[in-house]
Amino acid sequence: MNCGCYVRQGLVYLPTWAKTVDGVYLAQEPLAVVSVRDTPELELAFKEKFLHGNPRIPRPDFRALKPIFETHAGVKSWSSFERGAASWSVTERDGIYEICIGRRCRNGGWEDDHERKVIFPPGTTLDEACRRIVEIIQAEAGAIRPRSIHPGS
């Protein structure tokens, strides 16, 4: 399960990530937009995305895709949206949850900053994972005083 989000100007943009027949993940509606400070709503939004999973879709006409982040953020372009945003990848594979902040690539895209990846211990429940995911994102965004970004602490 792939579930990622962007944090921009105090808001978390959490789309539904659909998987094409070619294995490409695309951000789609519904897109949850939640204040980074709203812990209960943010935990619920992540839980709903994990429970919904990654719907399978046919190969789209990429030229016909409508922008979703830009529309919800009220900006005119992807580059305007990305400016000042933070990218997060969140995954679950075989019951193991991971969260990793993104960093900008030289080509202008995003890649995971593997030095800052947090892997949750086996046996972490969905509720625990969502709580820790939100804590980590909030701590990075400066929304709360962090306890520790390491699981189990």
Z-matrix of the N, CA and C atoms (Angstrom, degrees):
N
C 1 1.457
C 2 1.513 1 108.65
N 3 1.302 2 116.65 1 124.67
C 4 1.461 3 122.28 2 174.65
C 5 1.518 4 108.75 3 -107.01
N 6 1.316 5 114.76 4 133.55
C 7 1.456 6 121.14 5 -178.60
C 8 1.523 7 105.96 6 -149.52
N 9 1.282 8 117.37 7 112.87
C 10 1.460 9 119.67 8 -179.48
C 11 1.510 10 110.18 9 -128.66
N 12 1.320 11 114.97 10 168.68
C 13 1.459 12 118.77 11 -178.94
C 14 1.519 13 109.87 12 -150.62
N 15 1.308 14 114.24 13 169.34
C 16 1.463 15 122.56 14 172.79
C 17 1.517 16 107.45 15 -123.03
N 18 1.326 17 115.40 16 143.82
C 19 1.457 18 121.27 17 174.78
C 20 1.520 19 106.44 18 -116.49
N 21 1.333 20 115.18 19 124.70
C 22 1.464 21 120.79 20 -177.16
C 23 1.522 22 109.12 21 -146.36
N 24 1.308 23 115.71 22 126.17
C 25 1.465 24 122.62 23 176.02
C 26 1.530 25 112.42 24 49.55
N 27 1.327 26 115.71 25 45.92
C 28 1.455 27 120.97 26 175.17
C 29 1.515 28 115.79 27 80.15
N 30 1.328 29 116.85 28 4.84
C 31 1.458 30 120.91 29 179.25
C 32 1.522 31 110.28 30 -119.12
N 33 1.326 32 115.34 31 143.69
C 34 1.459 33 122.01 32 175.49
C 35 1.521 34 107.33 33 -102.83
N 36 1.325 35 116.15 34 125.72
C 37 1.464 36 123.44 35 178.74
C 38 1.524 37 106.93 36 -105.45
N 39 1.324 38 116.02 37 109.85
C 40 1.461 39 122.29 38 -173.23
C 41 1.526 40 109.40 39 -121.05
N 42 1.339 41 116.82 40 98.39
C 43 1.462 42 119.60 41 -177.42
C 44 1.526 43 111.99 42 -85.46
N 45 1.308 44 114.89 43 173.03
C 46 1.454 45 122.10 44 165.32
C 47 1.525 46 105.62 45 -84.55
N 48 1.324 47 116.85 46 127.30
C 49 1.464 48 120.76 47 179.17
C 50 1.524 49 108.39 48 -99.78
N 51 1.332 50 116.18 49 108.18
C 52 1.460 51 122.24 50 178.24
C 53 1.526 52 108.61 51 -90.41
N 54 1.328 53 115.86 52 150.38
C 55 1.467 54 121.02 53 179.16
C 56 1.525 55 108.64 54 -113.32
N 57 1.336 56 115.54 55 124.88
C 58 1.462 57 119.90 56 179.77
C 59 1.523 58 109.90 57 -77.75
N 60 1.325 59 115.60 58 167.99
C 61 1.466 60 120.59 59 176.95
C 62 1.525 61 110.99 60 -61.38
N 63 1.333 62 117.34 61 -20.66
C 64 1.463 63 122.14 62 178.67
C 65 1.528 64 112.22 63 -88.44
N 66 1.336 65 117.05 64 -1.43
C 67 1.459 66 120.33 65 179.47
C 68 1.513 67 114.87 66 86.82
N 69 1.335 68 117.21 67 11.31
C 70 1.461 69 121.64 68 178.97
C 71 1.528 70 108.22 69 -89.99
N 72 1.334 71 116.20 70 134.89
C 73 1.464 72 120.79 71 177.62
C 74 1.521 73 109.74 72 -93.74
N 75 1.338 74 115.77 73 131.92
C 76 1.460 75 121.99 74 -180.00
C 77 1.519 76 109.97 75 -124.66
N 78 1.322 77 115.98 76 135.18
C 79 1.461 78 121.17 77 175.43
C 80 1.521 79 108.42 78 -74.44
N 81 1.335 80 115.30 79 131.11
C 82 1.460 81 120.89 80 -178.50
C 83 1.521 82 110.27 81 -138.60
N 84 1.323 83 114.73 82 166.43
C 85 1.460 84 121.03 83 169.61
C 86 1.529 85 107.30 84 -71.34
N 87 1.322 86 118.78 85 152.78
C 88 1.455 87 125.57 86 -0.87
C 89 1.522 88 112.28 87 -74.97
N 90 1.322 89 113.87 88 143.41
C 91 1.455 90 122.61 89 179.26
C 92 1.527 91 107.35 90 -114.50
N 93 1.326 92 115.96 91 120.72
C 94 1.469 93 120.08 92 176.48
C 95 1.519 94 108.25 93 -85.22
N 96 1.316 95 117.10 94 133.86
C 97 1.464 96 122.71 95 174.70
C 98 1.524 97 105.92 96 -121.86
N 99 1.339 98 115.48 97 113.20
C 100 1.462 99 121.33 98 -172.32
C 101 1.520 100 109.02 99 -132.47
N 102 1.320 101 116.52 100 141.53
C 103 1.463 102 120.42 101 174.51
C 104 1.523 103 109.31 102 -60.43
N 105 1.325 104 116.26 103 136.20
C 106 1.459 105 120.61 104 179.07
C 107 1.528 106 111.06 105 -62.47
N 108 1.318 107 117.32 106 -20.28
C 109 1.471 108 121.64 107 179.77
C 110 1.529 109 113.67 108 -86.19
N 111 1.322 110 117.56 109 -12.53
C 112 1.465 111 121.33 110 -176.12
C 113 1.531 112 110.05 111 -88.33
N 114 1.317 113 115.31 112 81.86
C 115 1.463 114 121.38 113 -174.04
C 116 1.526 115 113.27 114 -55.97
N 117 1.339 116 120.23 115 -51.96
C 118 1.474 117 118.91 116 -177.92
C 119 1.531 118 113.27 117 -60.91
N 120 1.335 119 117.35 118 -43.03
C 121 1.470 120 120.21 119 -179.41
C 122 1.523 121 111.67 120 -67.37
N 123 1.319 122 116.43 121 -36.75
C 124 1.462 123 120.60 122 179.92
C 125 1.527 124 110.72 123 -68.81
N 126 1.324 125 116.92 124 -43.21
C 127 1.466 126 120.10 125 176.62
C 128 1.523 127 110.25 126 -60.51
N 129 1.332 128 116.81 127 -43.36
C 130 1.461 129 121.32 128 179.16
C 131 1.528 130 111.14 129 -63.61
N 132 1.322 131 117.54 130 -41.69
C 133 1.470 132 121.11 131 -180.00
C 134 1.528 133 110.75 132 -61.87
N 135 1.334 134 117.43 133 -44.55
C 136 1.471 135 119.71 134 178.01
C 137 1.526 136 110.73 135 -64.61
N 138 1.324 137 116.81 136 -43.19
C 139 1.462 138 120.02 137 -179.78
C 140 1.527 139 110.34 138 -59.88
N 141 1.326 140 117.15 139 -44.52
C 142 1.463 141 120.58 140 179.35
C 143 1.525 142 111.39 141 -62.14
N 144 1.323 143 117.41 142 -40.14
C 145 1.470 144 119.90 143 179.50
C 146 1.524 145 110.51 144 -65.34
N 147 1.348 146 117.26 145 -42.58
C 148 1.463 147 119.73 146 178.24
C 149 1.524 148 111.01 147 -63.66
N 150 1.322 149 117.65 148 -42.93
C 151 1.460 150 120.70 149 -179.40
C 152 1.525 151 111.76 150 -67.20
N 153 1.320 152 117.19 151 -32.68
C 154 1.469 153 121.99 152 179.43
C 155 1.524 154 110.95 153 -72.97
N 156 1.319 155 116.87 154 -33.44
C 157 1.460 156 120.97 155 179.09
C 158 1.520 157 112.69 156 77.89
N 159 1.320 158 114.80 157 -167.57
C 160 1.459 159 122.31 158 178.91
C 161 1.522 160 108.66 159 -104.89
N 162 1.344 161 117.60 160 99.25
C 163 1.461 162 118.90 161 179.61
C 164 1.528 163 110.80 162 -61.40
N 165 1.311 164 115.75 163 145.28
C 166 1.469 165 121.65 164 177.54
C 167 1.520 166 108.19 165 -88.43
N 168 1.327 167 114.99 166 135.85
C 169 1.463 168 119.97 167 179.89
C 170 1.525 169 109.32 168 -134.41
N 171 1.340 170 117.24 169 155.53
C 172 1.462 171 119.50 170 174.57
C 173 1.528 172 110.45 171 -69.64
N 174 1.311 173 115.41 172 167.46
C 175 1.468 174 120.25 173 177.70
C 176 1.528 175 108.56 174 -62.77
N 177 1.340 176 117.23 175 121.21
C 178 1.468 177 119.31 176 -178.79
C 179 1.530 178 111.36 177 -85.25
N 180 1.304 179 114.99 178 165.88
C 181 1.460 180 120.79 179 168.13
C 182 1.530 181 105.21 180 -81.81
N 183 1.309 182 116.76 181 103.29
C 184 1.461 183 120.95 182 -173.64
C 185 1.531 184 112.55 183 -60.37
N 186 1.332 185 116.95 184 -27.65
C 187 1.471 186 119.82 185 178.38
C 188 1.521 187 111.76 186 -69.70
N 189 1.328 188 116.64 187 -23.01
C 190 1.465 189 120.40 188 -176.19
C 191 1.534 190 112.87 189 -94.35
N 192 1.317 191 117.54 190 -2.39
C 193 1.467 192 119.57 191 -178.71
C 194 1.523 193 110.76 192 -65.70
N 195 1.304 194 115.26 193 137.18
C 196 1.467 195 121.36 194 178.92
C 197 1.529 196 109.16 195 -92.26
N 198 1.326 197 117.14 196 140.45
C 199 1.468 198 119.39 197 177.67
C 200 1.532 199 110.09 198 -69.93
N 201 1.333 200 115.70 199 133.48
C 202 1.467 201 116.92 200 177.69
C 203 1.524 202 111.62 201 -107.01
N 204 1.316 203 117.48 202 -41.34
C 205 1.468 204 119.04 203 -178.85
C 206 1.527 205 110.61 204 -63.87
N 207 1.319 206 116.09 205 -45.81
C 208 1.455 207 120.93 206 -177.79
C 209 1.527 208 111.01 207 -60.72
N 210 1.329 209 115.96 208 -42.46
C 211 1.458 210 120.90 209 -179.77
C 212 1.526 211 110.91 210 -61.85
N 213 1.322 212 116.60 211 -48.27
C 214 1.468 213 120.44 212 -178.17
C 215 1.526 214 112.46 213 -68.72
N 216 1.333 215 117.08 214 -30.73
C 217 1.469 216 120.26 215 -178.81
C 218 1.525 217 112.10 216 -87.63
N 219 1.324 218 116.96 217 -10.75
C 220 1.460 219 119.99 218 179.78
C 221 1.516 220 113.49 219 72.01
N 222 1.344 221 115.94 220 33.06
C 223 1.465 222 120.20 221 177.45
C 224 1.523 223 108.60 222 -116.16
N 225 1.330 224 115.36 223 163.71
C 226 1.460 225 119.54 224 -173.34
C 227 1.521 226 114.71 225 -90.71
N 228 1.338 227 117.77 226 -18.72
C 229 1.461 228 118.60 227 -175.12
C 230 1.523 229 111.08 228 -145.92
N 231 1.334 230 114.19 229 161.18
C 232 1.460 231 120.27 230 176.61
C 233 1.523 232 110.23 231 -61.76
N 234 1.320 233 117.93 232 -40.58
C 235 1.469 234 119.74 233 -179.75
C 236 1.525 235 111.02 234 -63.94
N 237 1.322 236 117.62 235 -34.67
C 238 1.469 237 120.27 236 175.44
C 239 1.525 238 110.75 237 -66.27
N 240 1.324 239 116.53 238 -39.73
C 241 1.463 240 119.85 239 178.58
C 242 1.526 241 110.62 240 -65.17
N 243 1.331 242 116.33 241 -45.97
C 244 1.472 243 120.82 242 -176.90
C 245 1.522 244 113.24 243 -64.26
N 246 1.331 245 116.09 244 -30.74
C 247 1.457 246 119.78 245 -178.73
C 248 1.522 247 109.15 246 -58.57
N 249 1.283 248 117.43 247 117.65
C 250 1.456 249 121.55 248 179.26
C 251 1.519 250 114.54 249 81.38
N 252 1.318 251 117.44 250 5.48
C 253 1.466 252 120.64 251 179.71
C 254 1.526 253 110.44 252 -93.80
N 255 1.311 254 115.68 253 158.17
C 256 1.462 255 122.62 254 171.19
C 257 1.522 256 107.12 255 -117.92
N 258 1.314 257 115.45 256 139.89
C 259 1.457 258 121.72 257 -179.51
C 260 1.529 259 109.04 258 -106.72
N 261 1.316 260 116.61 259 138.00
C 262 1.463 261 122.22 260 178.61
C 263 1.519 262 109.52 261 -129.46
N 264 1.330 263 116.93 262 134.65
C 265 1.459 264 120.34 263 169.29
C 266 1.521 265 107.42 264 -107.13
N 267 1.304 266 114.86 265 137.47
C 268 1.457 267 121.89 266 179.21
C 269 1.523 268 105.99 267 -133.06
N 270 1.325 269 116.47 268 127.06
C 271 1.458 270 119.66 269 -178.26
C 272 1.523 271 110.68 270 -133.40
N 273 1.325 272 113.69 271 158.48
C 274 1.464 273 121.78 272 171.35
C 275 1.514 274 106.59 273 -137.01
N 276 1.325 275 115.39 274 123.16
C 277 1.460 276 121.51 275 177.21
C 278 1.524 277 107.99 276 -136.43
N 279 1.310 278 115.56 277 122.81
C 280 1.469 279 120.89 278 178.80
C 281 1.524 280 112.29 279 52.81
N 282 1.329 281 116.47 280 39.51
C 283 1.453 282 121.14 281 177.01
C 284 1.515 283 115.26 282 80.56
N 285 1.326 284 118.16 283 4.13
C 286 1.468 285 122.31 284 179.29
C 287 1.529 286 107.97 285 -106.27
N 288 1.321 287 116.16 286 122.36
C 289 1.461 288 122.46 287 179.74
C 290 1.523 289 109.93 288 -98.13
N 291 1.327 290 115.44 289 142.05
C 292 1.466 291 122.21 290 176.15
C 293 1.520 292 108.83 291 -135.79
N 294 1.323 293 115.31 292 147.61
C 295 1.462 294 121.14 293 172.36
C 296 1.517 295 107.51 294 -134.30
N 297 1.315 296 115.89 295 139.30
C 298 1.461 297 120.24 296 -177.94
C 299 1.530 298 109.06 297 -146.94
N 300 1.315 299 115.81 298 128.74
C 301 1.459 300 119.83 299 175.63
C 302 1.527 301 108.36 300 -75.24
N 303 1.315 302 115.69 301 147.79
C 304 1.452 303 120.32 302 178.08
C 305 1.519 304 111.46 303 -91.91
N 306 1.308 305 114.31 304 159.83
C 307 1.464 306 120.41 305 172.85
C 308 1.521 307 107.05 306 -130.95
N 309 1.314 308 114.82 307 154.42
C 310 1.462 309 120.03 308 -178.44
C 311 1.519 310 110.33 309 -73.27
N 312 1.311 311 115.63 310 138.50
C 313 1.464 312 122.48 311 175.64
C 314 1.524 313 109.03 312 -89.57
N 315 1.291 314 115.53 313 163.63
C 316 1.473 315 119.87 314 176.85
C 317 1.524 316 111.74 315 -62.63
N 318 1.342 317 116.09 316 -30.77
C 319 1.469 318 119.58 317 -178.90
C 320 1.526 319 112.59 318 -81.70
N 321 1.351 320 116.75 319 1.70
C 322 1.454 321 120.34 320 177.42
C 323 1.511 322 114.58 321 97.33
N 324 1.334 323 117.82 322 -9.90
C 325 1.460 324 120.38 323 178.46
C 326 1.521 325 111.43 324 -85.44
N 327 1.302 326 115.11 325 -163.37
C 328 1.462 327 122.17 326 179.74
C 329 1.520 328 109.65 327 -121.27
N 330 1.334 329 115.78 328 149.32
C 331 1.457 330 121.76 329 170.88
C 332 1.523 331 107.88 330 -142.38
N 333 1.330 332 116.26 331 155.78
C 334 1.459 333 119.69 332 177.87
C 335 1.520 334 110.17 333 -68.47
N 336 1.322 335 116.03 334 139.96
C 337 1.465 336 122.76 335 173.09
C 338 1.527 337 106.08 336 -92.16
N 339 1.333 338 116.12 337 87.91
C 340 1.463 339 121.70 338 -172.22
C 341 1.523 340 113.51 339 -61.16
N 342 1.316 341 117.76 340 -21.63
C 343 1.463 342 120.22 341 176.66
C 344 1.527 343 111.04 342 -68.82
N 345 1.325 344 116.87 343 -18.44
C 346 1.470 345 121.23 344 -178.26
C 347 1.524 346 112.32 345 -111.73
N 348 1.317 347 116.77 346 13.76
C 349 1.468 348 121.03 347 178.81
C 350 1.524 349 109.44 348 -70.88
N 351 1.323 350 115.75 349 139.61
C 352 1.462 351 121.90 350 175.17
C 353 1.526 352 107.01 351 -117.45
N 354 1.327 353 115.71 352 122.91
C 355 1.463 354 122.05 353 178.04
C 356 1.522 355 107.57 354 -107.77
N 357 1.314 356 115.96 355 124.32
C 358 1.461 357 120.38 356 -178.82
C 359 1.525 358 109.50 357 -80.77
N 360 1.315 359 117.28 358 150.97
C 361 1.465 360 119.84 359 -178.07
C 362 1.527 361 112.05 360 -67.66
N 363 1.344 362 116.57 361 151.40
C 364 1.465 363 119.58 362 174.89
C 365 1.527 364 109.52 363 -55.20
N 366 1.313 365 115.67 364 144.42
C 367 1.457 366 120.21 365 -179.75
C 368 1.518 367 113.92 366 91.44
N 369 1.342 368 116.88 367 -3.62
C 370 1.465 369 119.90 368 176.43
C 371 1.524 370 108.08 369 -64.41
N 372 1.320 371 116.73 370 127.09
C 373 1.464 372 120.25 371 179.94
C 374 1.527 373 109.96 372 -77.61
N 375 1.326 374 115.33 373 165.18
C 376 1.462 375 120.19 374 177.56
C 377 1.521 376 110.62 375 -59.47
N 378 1.330 377 117.54 376 -44.24
C 379 1.466 378 120.40 377 179.53
C 380 1.525 379 111.41 378 -61.94
N 381 1.334 380 117.07 379 -43.79
C 382 1.467 381 120.56 380 178.30
C 383 1.524 382 110.62 381 -63.73
N 384 1.332 383 116.01 382 -42.50
C 385 1.465 384 119.96 383 -179.73
C 386 1.523 385 110.55 384 -61.78
N 387 1.319 386 117.32 385 -45.77
C 388 1.468 387 120.37 386 -179.69
C 389 1.522 388 110.96 387 -62.84
N 390 1.320 389 116.96 388 -40.01
C 391 1.470 390 120.53 389 178.08
C 392 1.524 391 110.65 390 -61.63
N 393 1.334 392 117.43 391 -46.08
C 394 1.464 393 121.35 392 -178.81
C 395 1.532 394 111.44 393 -69.53
N 396 1.317 395 117.45 394 -38.76
C 397 1.466 396 121.27 395 177.49
C 398 1.522 397 109.40 396 -58.18
N 399 1.320 398 116.19 397 -47.91
C 400 1.466 399 120.81 398 -179.51
C 401 1.522 400 110.62 399 -64.42
N 402 1.323 401 117.95 400 -42.88
C 403 1.471 402 120.61 401 178.42
C 404 1.524 403 111.40 402 -58.88
N 405 1.325 404 116.36 403 -43.46
C 406 1.466 405 120.74 404 -178.19
C 407 1.528 406 110.53 405 -66.26
N 408 1.326 407 117.03 406 -46.11
C 409 1.467 408 120.57 407 179.07
C 410 1.524 409 110.27 408 -62.96
N 411 1.330 410 117.27 409 -44.15
C 412 1.463 411 120.28 410 179.67
C 413 1.524 412 111.24 411 -63.48
N 414 1.314 413 117.30 412 -41.33
C 415 1.467 414 120.30 413 -179.98
C 416 1.524 415 110.49 414 -62.36
N 417 1.318 416 116.67 415 -42.90
C 418 1.467 417 120.73 416 179.77
C 419 1.521 418 110.69 417 -66.73
N 420 1.329 419 116.19 418 -35.77
C 421 1.464 420 120.64 419 -179.50
C 422 1.524 421 111.96 420 -80.50
N 423 1.334 422 117.07 421 -6.00
C 424 1.457 423 120.63 422 -179.73
C 425 1.516 424 113.22 423 77.32
N 426 1.340 425 117.02 424 17.12
C 427 1.456 426 120.57 425 -176.84
C 428 1.525 427 112.62 426 -80.20
N 429 1.324 428 116.70 427 -25.47
C 430 1.463 429 120.17 428 178.41
C 431 1.516 430 108.50 429 -138.31
N 432 1.289 431 116.18 430 164.76
C 433 1.460 432 120.46 431 174.34
C 434 1.526 433 106.85 432 -82.02
N 435 1.330 434 118.28 433 118.45
C 436 1.465 435 120.21 434 -174.80
C 437 1.523 436 112.28 435 -70.35
N 438 1.341 437 115.35 436 141.61
C 439 1.465 438 120.17 437 170.88
C 440 1.520 439 107.50 438 -84.30
N 441 1.289 440 116.08 439 -58.25
C 442 1.454 441 122.91 440 177.51
C 443 1.514 442 105.96 441 -168.65
N 444 1.315 443 117.69 442 145.41
C 445 1.463 444 118.51 443 179.37
C 446 1.515 445 111.37 444 -90.06
N 447 1.318 446 117.59 445 0.41
C 448 1.456 447 119.90 446 -177.49
C 449 1.519 448 110.85 447 -93.56
N 450 1.337 449 117.56 448 133.88
C 451 1.454 450 121.02 449 -178.86
C 452 1.525 451 110.81 450 -59.68
N 453 1.300 452 114.46 451 148.19
C 454 1.449 453 120.06 452 175.76
C 455 1.510 454 113.95 453 81.18
N 456 1.338 455 118.03 454 0.75
C 457 1.461 456 119.13 455 -179.31
C 458 1.502 457 110.77 456 -107.21
